[in-house]
Amino acid sequence: MSKDQLIVIGGGGGFIGGHLAADLLSQGYTNIRCADIKPIDEWHQVHDAVENLQLDLSEKDSCNQACDGAAEIYQLAADMGGMGFIELNKAKCMLSVLITTHMLMAAKEKGVKRFFYSSSACVYAQGKQTSEDVIALKESDAYPGDAEDGYGWEKLFSERMCRHFREDFGLETRVARYHNVYGPEGSWEGGREKAPAALCRKVIHAKHTGDHDMEIWGDGKQTRSFMYIDDCVKGSQTLLHSDCLEPINIGSSELVTINQLVDIVEEIAGIKLNRNYNLDAPKGVNGRNSDNTLIQEYFGWEPSIKLREGMAKTYAWIHDEYMAKYGAATSKA
């Protein structure tokens, strides 16, 4: 599409939305609109060359305003966070269905050409994620449905809505199942942060204060893959402009335990900590990894930025943010 056609990013004030807008600008796209419920001064990134709107996208009128004139829509908006948030806010997570419903309706009414929806690996059947010795999840493993309660079921339902809007109304929808996206400019404290950012913050805090005890949620043996934000942004754009009609994994296949993730952060920081395992804290499924067979078949590509490289960049950014906020306190390290 031409670089002056309107691209709308629902959830543009969020972590992924801010990076997506930055990447589109770097490619020379000149007509981008970001919409988010948060006040603009609370957005993760604000780009002056973008039309930035504070809108509640759970409301249909707001979606009509956001989508007016759009050629493409990236629907990233959702009420979500890390495991500590989604396990304790199931109703809030389910209410995100209003956002996608109204964005789809607005896209249909406004004649939008292509619509991207960011789903999640939380749609996958929990019975396939009970062991740390995980078998990587194929796209077909979402059915029979047994998704993560609350957040995962909302995502799975919204995937089906996207499918039927394509089948019934001709709206070209594309669906990505993200696997644990991380990187700079994301939440790193406050309850919505995910494991990579939370662990960076804990290690930075320990190093700064001299308190070398560190709490880890679960037993540390649970396995995950983590995708750096640059891979996420590239994969999302590639998928939207592809002929891939079914939901597809966008995630790294580099599997680690949470303990191994802590090892990486400690090595970056140059410190070793005493690990205290909180077995009562939210920890999610025991094992989850992305089977990238399908994305390789479609695109000849998969997310490939190594975890050590991405975590070094993430740690450096969170370190600067932490020190700017808390650095005036006396360091004992």
PyMOL commands that set and color helices and strands:
alter all, ss='L'
color gray80, all
select helices_A, chain A and resi 15-26+40-42+60-67+83-86+90-94+97-110+121-123+126-128+139-142+151-169+195-209+229-240+258-269+293-299+307-326
alter helices_A, ss='H'
color red, helices_A
select strands_A, chain A and resi 6-10+32-36+51-54+70-75+114-120+172-178+181-182+213-217+223-225+227-228+248-250+255-257+274-278
alter strands_A, ss='S'
color yellow, strands_A
deselect
rebuild
show_as cartoon
